[in-house]
Amino acid sequence: MIKFAQIENMLTTDRVYKELKNAIFKRTLAPGQKLDIFELAEQFNVSRTPVKEAFNRLQLEGLIVIKPRKGTYVAEIDIDRIMEVFDARLLFETRSAKIGAAQGTQEDFRALRQLIHEMDKFYEAKPFDSMNYNELDIQFHIQIVKMGRNQVILELYKGLNAHRVTERAFFDRASEKVESSHYQHLEIVEAFEKRDEALAVSLVANHIEKGKEVLNQSQK
């Protein structure tokens, strides 16, 4: 197992969680690798409790798998499932985009603009900070689904862990993917602000399909 630096400051669980998540995305903790809670607690210089709590958060995000009486493992990257997740996103997000363009408030649109503004900081950073950018990207797409005004769909969408599942597969090409998606985000918001339902739906659908294309190309 890779060596982690000891954690000495406050918010221990958050730090353990972020360190493990970063290692999973960079694949220094490889798909299918077993995680030893005792070894990790020793490396981080913490008790087992924050490691266990970090495991629970990572499991909810689909990044690790906890198997009773067997152990804890880094989740495998399942390309077929990722493609299915893209298809589910297409259904949820295009429906929400249509309603959002028609019924969204100026506050909704400002929230999207603010998220793009915050993403700009990480988009322009050198080296590119894919982890923080992706967290804001998740919030951007959740905001679109919120604009669909359907709590059940929102909960189902969040349960997909769509972005965390897919971004692991994109990690090596993250900066390439972001370059195109960044401008697509701007176009989507402009369509909402114009209340152009057809354009908003088309742009959101194209944005998701482009992600599928990049993933398909990376597998060749």
C-alpha positions in Angstrom: 0.0 0.0 0.0 1.2 3.6 -0.7 2.5 5.7 2.2 0.4 8.5 3.5 1.6 11.5 5.5 0.5 11.7 9.2 -2.4 14.0 9.9 -2.0 16.3 12.8 -4.6 19.1 12.5 -8.3 19.3 13.2 -11.1 17.9 11.0 -9.3 14.5 10.9 -12.1 12.6 9.2 -12.3 15.1 6.4 -8.5 15.0 5.8 -8.5 11.1 5.8 -11.4 11.1 3.4 -9.8 13.6 1.0 -6.4 11.8 1.0 -8.0 8.5 0.3 -10.3 9.9 -2.4 -7.4 11.6 -4.1 -5.4 8.4 -4.1 -8.4 6.5 -5.6 -8.8 9.0 -8.4 -5.1 9.1 -9.1 -5.1 5.3 -8.9 -2.3 5.1 -6.5 -4.9 3.1 -4.7 -5.8 0.8 -7.6 -9.2 -0.5 -8.5 -9.8 -3.7 -6.6 -7.1 -3.0 -4.0 -7.9 -4.1 -0.5 -7.7 -1.4 2.2 -6.5 -2.2 5.7 -8.1 0.1 8.3 -5.4 -0.7 10.9 -2.5 0.1 8.5 -4.2 3.3 7.3 -4.9 4.4 10.8 -1.2 3.9 11.7 0.0 5.7 8.6 -2.3 8.7 9.2 -1.4 8.6 12.9 -5.1 8.6 13.9 -7.5 6.1 15.6 -9.6 3.7 13.5 -12.7 5.9 13.9 -11.9 8.6 11.4 -10.7 6.0 8.9 -14.0 4.1 9.3 -16.0 7.3 8.9 -14.0 8.1 5.7 -14.7 4.6 4.4 -18.5 5.1 5.0 -18.4 8.4 3.0 -16.4 6.8 0.2 -18.8 3.9 0.1 -21.8 6.2 -0.3 -20.0 7.8 -3.3 -19.4 4.4 -4.9 -15.6 4.7 -4.6 -15.1 1.8 -2.3 -16.9 -1.5 -1.6 -17.3 -2.9 1.9 -17.7 -6.6 1.9 -18.9 -8.1 5.2 -16.4 -10.6 6.7 -14.1 -10.1 3.7 -12.8 -6.5 3.8 -12.9 -3.1 2.2 -11.8 -2.7 -1.4 -11.4 0.2 -3.9 -14.3 -0.1 -6.3 -13.6 -1.4 -9.8 -14.1 0.9 -12.8 -16.9 -0.7 -14.7 -17.1 1.0 -18.2 -20.5 -0.7 -19.0 -22.0 0.7 -15.9 -20.5 4.1 -16.5 -22.2 4.2 -19.9 -25.5 3.3 -18.3 -25.0 6.1 -15.8 -24.5 8.5 -18.7 -27.8 7.3 -20.2 -29.6 7.9 -16.8 -28.1 11.4 -16.6 -29.4 12.1 -20.1 -33.0 11.3 -19.0 -32.9 13.2 -15.7 -31.0 16.3 -16.9 -32.8 16.9 -20.1 -36.1 16.7 -18.4 -34.9 19.1 -15.7 -33.4 21.4 -18.3 -36.8 21.8 -20.1 -38.6 22.6 -16.9 -35.8 24.8 -15.6 -35.7 26.9 -18.8 -39.5 27.5 -18.5 -39.9 27.8 -14.7 -36.4 28.6 -13.3 -36.0 31.7 -11.2 -33.3 34.4 -11.6 -31.9 33.0 -8.3 -31.5 29.6 -10.0 -29.6 31.1 -12.9 -27.4 33.1 -10.6 -26.5 30.0 -8.7 -25.3 28.4 -11.9 -23.3 31.5 -12.8 -21.7 31.5 -9.4 -20.7 27.9 -9.7 -19.1 28.6 -13.1 -17.3 31.6 -11.5 -15.9 29.3 -8.8 -14.9 26.7 -11.4 -13.0 29.3 -13.3 -10.5 29.5 -10.4 -9.7 25.8 -10.7 -9.9 25.8 -14.5 -7.2 28.4 -14.8 -5.0 27.0 -12.0 -1.6 25.5 -12.9 -1.4 22.6 -12.3 -5.1 21.9 -13.0 -7.0 21.0 -9.8 -9.3 18.3 -11.1 -10.6 17.2 -7.7 -12.0 20.6 -6.6 -13.2 21.4 -10.1 -15.1 18.1 -10.3 -16.8 18.8 -6.9 -18.1 22.1 -8.3 -19.1 20.4 -11.6 -21.2 18.0 -9.5 -23.0 20.9 -7.8 -23.6 22.6 -11.2 -25.4 19.5 -12.6 -27.3 19.0 -9.3 -28.5 22.6 -9.6 -29.9 21.8 -13.1 -31.8 18.8 -11.7 -33.1 20.9 -8.8 -34.6 23.2 -11.4 -36.7 20.3 -12.5 -38.8 20.8 -9.4 -39.1 17.0 -8.6 -37.7 15.9 -5.3 -37.9 12.2 -6.1 -35.9 12.6 -9.3 -33.4 14.8 -7.4 -32.9 12.1 -4.8 -32.5 9.4 -7.5 -30.0 11.5 -9.4 -27.9 12.1 -6.3 -28.0 8.4 -5.6 -26.4 7.6 -8.9 -23.1 9.3 -7.7 -22.9 9.9 -11.5 -19.9 12.2 -11.6 -17.9 10.5 -9.0 -18.3 7.2 -10.8 -17.5 8.6 -14.2 -14.7 11.0 -13.3 -12.4 8.1 -12.1 -12.4 6.8 -15.7 -11.6 10.3 -17.0 -8.8 11.2 -14.5 -5.9 10.8 -17.0 -7.7 13.1 -19.5 -9.4 15.5 -17.0 -7.8 18.7 -18.3 -8.7 17.8 -21.9 -12.4 17.0 -21.0 -12.7 20.2 -18.9 -11.5 22.5 -21.7 -14.6 21.7 -23.8 -17.1 21.2 -20.9 -16.2 24.6 -19.4 -17.6 26.5 -22.4 -20.5 24.1 -22.7 -21.5 25.1 -19.1 -21.6 28.8 -20.2 -23.8 28.1 -23.2 -26.2 26.1 -21.1 -26.6 28.9 -18.6 -27.2 31.4 -21.4 -29.9 29.2 -22.8 -31.6 29.1 -19.4 -31.4 32.9 -19.1 -33.0 33.3 -22.5 -35.7 30.7 -21.4 -35.0 28.8 -24.6 -36.3 25.3 -23.6 -35.3 23.6 -26.9 -31.8 25.0 -26.8 -31.3 24.2 -23.1 -32.3 20.6 -23.6 -30.2 20.3 -26.8 -27.1 21.7 -25.0 -27.4 19.6 -21.9 -27.9 16.5 -24.1 -24.9 17.4 -26.2 -22.8 18.0 -23.1 -23.5 14.5 -21.7 -23.0 12.8 -25.1 -19.6 14.5 -25.5 -18.6 12.9 -22.2 -19.6 9.5 -23.5 -17.5 10.2 -26.7 -14.4 11.1 -24.7 -14.8 7.9 -22.6 -15.3 5.8 -25.7 -12.1 7.3 -27.3 -10.1 6.6 -24.2 -11.0 2.9 -24.3 -9.6 2.5 -27.9 
